[in-house]
């Protein structure tokens, strides 16, 4: 029993950062969804760098015309917000 406690403590210590990261960044974007978003934005002249889930939609960092943009897309892949990054 005394050997089990340190092992359990180690497992919990290693698992906590992964759980925190998953709740902070949200679930990973499925490959087919990412491909759809990238294709749609590339048609509009963007170069996509990152796609993450956020609040039921997606947050995308992309460049267009030499400027860096942060885009919010809803679940239907419509752009609901576009802000220039500093």
C-alpha positions in Angstrom: 0.0 0.0 0.0 2.8 2.4 0.8 4.3 1.9 -2.7 0.9 2.7 -4.3 0.7 6.2 -2.8 3.9 7.6 -4.5 2.9 6.0 -7.8 -0.6 7.5 -7.6 0.9 10.9 -6.7 3.1 10.7 -9.8 0.3 9.8 -12.1 -1.9 12.7 -10.8 1.1 15.1 -11.1 1.7 14.1 -14.7 -2.0 14.1 -15.7 -3.0 17.5 -14.3 -1.1 19.7 -16.9 -2.7 17.7 -19.8 -6.2 18.2 -18.3 -5.6 21.9 -17.7 -4.3 22.3 -21.3 -7.4 20.5 -22.7 -9.8 22.7 -20.8 -7.8 25.9 -21.7 -7.5 25.2 -25.4 -10.6 23.2 -25.9 -10.8 19.9 -27.8 -8.6 19.5 -30.8 -10.1 20.4 -34.2 -10.8 17.3 -36.2 -8.7 17.0 -39.4 -11.6 17.2 -41.8 -13.0 20.4 -40.1 -9.5 22.0 -40.2 -9.2 21.1 -43.9 -12.6 22.7 -44.6 -11.7 25.9 -42.8 -8.3 26.1 -44.4 -9.7 25.6 -47.9 -12.4 28.2 -47.4 -10.0 30.8 -46.1 -7.4 30.1 -48.8 -10.1 30.7 -51.4 -10.4 34.2 -49.8 -6.7 34.8 -49.9 -5.6 33.9 -46.4 -2.6 31.8 -45.3 -3.8 29.8 -42.3 -1.4 29.2 -39.3 -3.6 27.9 -36.5 -7.1 26.7 -36.0 -8.5 26.1 -32.5 -11.9 25.5 -31.0 -13.4 28.3 -28.9 -16.9 28.8 -27.5 -18.7 26.6 -29.9 -16.8 27.9 -32.9 -13.3 28.3 -34.1 -10.5 30.8 -33.7 -8.1 31.1 -36.6 -4.8 33.0 -37.0 -4.1 33.7 -40.6 -2.3 36.2 -42.9 -3.6 38.1 -45.9 -2.0 40.9 -47.8 1.0 40.9 -45.5 -1.2 41.4 -42.4 -1.8 39.0 -39.5 -5.5 38.4 -38.6 -7.3 36.7 -35.8 -10.6 35.4 -37.1 -13.6 33.9 -35.3 -15.8 31.5 -37.1 -19.1 30.1 -36.0 -20.0 26.4 -36.1 -21.2 27.0 -39.7 -17.7 28.3 -40.7 -19.0 31.9 -41.2 -16.5 34.6 -40.2 -18.1 36.4 -37.2 -15.2 38.6 -36.2 -11.9 39.7 -37.9 -9.3 41.6 -36.0 -5.8 42.7 -37.0 -3.1 41.3 -34.7 -0.5 43.7 -33.4 
